[in-house]
Amino acid sequence: MKLSSIVSTATLSMALTLANGSWAAPERYKLDPTHSFVTFSTGHLGYSLLHGRFNQIEGEFAIDSDKADAGSIQVTIATASVDSNFAERDKHLRSAKFLDAEKFPQATFKSRTIQEKDGIAHVEGDLTLHGVSKAVAFDARLIGSGPDPWGGFRRGYAGTLRIKRADYEISHNLGPAAAEVELGLYIEGIRQ
């Protein structure tokens, strides 16, 4: 058999393999900042809950339908964008007693592993907040995916993560009811 025939056969075989999706590349998504949110909830004096969110978020994630463990996500949050629906409290939250937004303008999350099965993604990675990085793990539920009205394709997830403020050296005493914070993670990505 001639070398050119061998090369042609190998090229055809590779093209058929790629056409069948056996070597499909991961799908990459950029977060839609107008439809992605990080919220927080913590106890207030043991009598109620304080809720808020961060208004500026950006990031990206990747999904590989052929490899359930090949996904990734990276998110950056502007800490000064904290919004608890009360300007004076937000100023307090941005101060050195809490987020210290001037010294630590960003909080980040970068995954190490993602295992997705039956619409649930188990995510492990590093959360950096207030200059401290800690390993965290949480589950995120696939809300849905599909085409949007503008010719794009979207995918969205929701999950929660509980952290201890003291783990991130945010130790201003607000009493035991506020020792933990629940973060709500709502992301919607546009396929690139």
N, C-alpha and C positions, 0 to 999 in steps of 0.2 A: 504494500500500500504506500502511495506517495505521501511525503510529509505534508503537502498542501491538503490532501484528503483528510489526514489525521487532524490537522488544525481546524479544517472546516467542520468536521464531525464534532470536535470538542467545543467549538464556538456555538454550533447549533444546540448541542446538549446543554451548555450553560444558559443560552438564551431561553430554552424551554423550561429549565429549572427556575429561572427568574420570573418567567411569565406565569408559572404556576404558583408563585408567591413563596416558594420554599426558602428564599433568601431575602424576604421582605425586610426593609429597613424599619427601624422604630418610627412611629408617628411622633412628630414634634409639635408641641402646642405652646403658644405664648399666652400668658394670663391676660384676660380681658380685665383691666383695672376697674371698669365701671360695673362689672358683675362678679367680682371676686372680693371677699371680705375676710378679715380676721376680727372676730369679736372677743370680748372678755366679760367675765362675770365673777364677782367675788362678794363675800359677805360684808354687810355694813352694820357694824356694832352688834351683830347677832340678831338683828330685827328684820332685815330685808336684804336684798341683793342689789349691788351696783352693777349696771350694765354699760357697755360702751363698745367702741370699735376703733380701728385704725383706718383712716381714710385714704392713705397712699400705700399701695402694694404693687409690686411688680415681680415677675418671675417667669418660669417656663417649666414644662414637664414633658416627659416622653413615655410612650406606651409601646410595647412590642407584643403584638397579638400572638406571635409564635413562641415567645419566651415569657412566661408569667413573672419571672424574677428579673427581667431586664429593664424595668421602668426606672425613672428617676424624676426628682422634682427639686427645684431650687427657688426660694422665695425671699424677697427683701422687703422689709416694712420700714417706713419712715416713722420713727418713734414720736416725732413732734406732731404727727398727724392724729394723735390720740384724741378721741371725741367722746365725751361722756354726757353730752347735751347740757353742759354747764361750764361756761368759759373760765370761771375762777377755779373750779375743780381741775379743769384741763391744765391750767397754768401750774397748779400744785403737782399734778401727775407728771408734768414735763420737768419738774425741778430735780435737784440733786437728791432729794429724799426718796424719789421713786425711779422714774425712767432715766433721769439725767440726760435728757435729749440733746443738750448742747455737747456733752462729752461723748455720748454714745448715740449718734444720729440714726443708726440703723440696727434693726434686729433681723437676723437671718435664720433660715432653715435650709439645710442641704441634706438630702437623703443619702443613706449608705446602701440600703436595700429596700425594695418594694416587691411584695408577693401579692399578686392579684388573682383571686379565684371567686367565681360566682358573684361578681359585682362588688366584692369587698377587697380593698387594698390594705394590706398590713404594711405600714411604713415605719422604718427605723432610720434615724439620722441624728444630726447635731443641730440643736437650737442654740443660737448665740443671742443673748439678751443682757444688756447692762454690762457688756464686756466679758461675760462668762459663757463658755460653751459647755453644754451638757448633752449626753446621749439621751434621746427620748424615743418612744414608740407609741403609735396610735393606729387606729383603724379608720379608713375613709370609705364611705359608701358611694358607689357610682350612682349619680342621680339620673344621668342619661347622656346620650350622644346622638348626633345627627346633623343634617344640613340646617343652616340658618337662612333667613330671607334675603341675605346679601350675597349669596353664592359661596359662603364659607362653610366650614364644618366645625362643630363645637363639641366639647366634652366637659362634664362637670361632676365634681365630687363634694361631699360634705363629711366632716369628721370633728371630733373633739379631743382635746388634750388637756389634762390637769397638770399644773406645775406648782411647785412651792416657791413663793417669792424669795425665801431665804437662800434657796439653792443658787439664785442668781444675784445674791448680795444686795437684795432690795429688802432691807430689814426694818424700815421705819415701822414702829409698833402701831398697828391698827386693831390689835386684839386677835384672839385665836380664830374668830370667824373669817378673818381676811388673810389667814396664813397661806391659803391656796387660791389659785386663780384658774378658772376653766376657760380655755381658749376654744372658740368656735372657728373652724376652718372651712370656708366655702369658696371653692375655686371653680372658675369657668375658663377654659382655654380655647383658643382658636387655632386650628391646625395650620401649620406653616407649609 
